[in-house]
Amino acid sequence: MLTVTLSGLERDDLVTRTVHPIVPPRVDYSLTDLGHNLSATTTDLVQWAEHNRPHIDNARKPTTNEKQPNRTRPRPTESANSCRRIQGGCRQVI
């Protein structure tokens, strides 16, 4: 999987691959100018996410008035009629 990822990054000109003709074989990867540019952008995104994490976590907390989400599957003991009422129609009651 690492090889596939590195090959893709090389294909997209984000890294350069240098093969050294020695034993044991050695391969070095380094960022291109485009890779450095992307690195700076992703660093800014990570810093934004870390800075705003408390706000995001707070926004995800359920409120006291918030209803529980509807079940997507009826319980096995429910009838086909209750399935239609809950989901607006079912193909099969399991």
N, C-alpha and C positions, 0 to 999 in steps of 0.2 A: 504494500500500500504506500509506503514511503517513496519507493521508486516511481510509482505512478504520479504521486503528488509533485515530486521534484521535476519529473519530465514535463508535467503541465506548466509548472512555474517557468521552466526553461523555455518551453514553446511560446509562452506569453511574454517573454523577454523581461521577466522579473528577477531571474537569477542567471548567472553564468556558471557553467560547469567546466572545471579544469581537471583533466586526467593526467596523472603523473606516471610516467613509464618506469615504475620501480616495483620491486618485489619486497613485501606484499603490495598489491595494488593500492593506490591512494587516489581519491577523488575529492576535490574541494568545490564548494559552492559559495558564491558571493552574490550580494545584491547588485543589480544594475542601477542606473540612475532612476529608471522607472520604478524599480523595487524600493529604492530609498524614498521616493516620493509617496508610494503607497504606504510604506511603513510609517511615515509621518502622519498621514491621514488616519490610519487605523489607531495610532497612538492617541490622537486627538479624540477619536470616537470612544476609546476605552476610558480616557480621563473624564469625558462627558458622562458616560454611563456610571462610573464610580461616584462622581460628584452628585448625580441625580438619583442614585439608587434609593436613598431614604424616601424621596418623594414618590418614586415609582412603587416601592413596597407599600407605602401608605395608601396610594391610590388603589392598590389591589385588595386591600382589606375590605371585607364585606361590612356594610353599614347595618345598624340594628333594624332598619326598616326593609332591608333587602330580602326578597323572597328567595327560597332555595330554587335552583333550576329544576325544570320539569324533567322527570325521568324520560329517557329515550326508549326504554323497553318496558312494557308492562310486566308485572309479576306473573308467574305461571298460574296463579289462582284467579287472576282477573279474566273477565269475559271479553269477548270480541267487542261488545258495546262499550265497555270501559276503555278499551284500546282506542276506539274511534274518538271517544271523548277526549282522551289525553293527547293523542297525536294527530288528530284530524284524519284518521284513517290508517289502517294497517293491512298488510297483505296476509299476515299470519300471526296468530297469537302463540307465543312460545311459553 
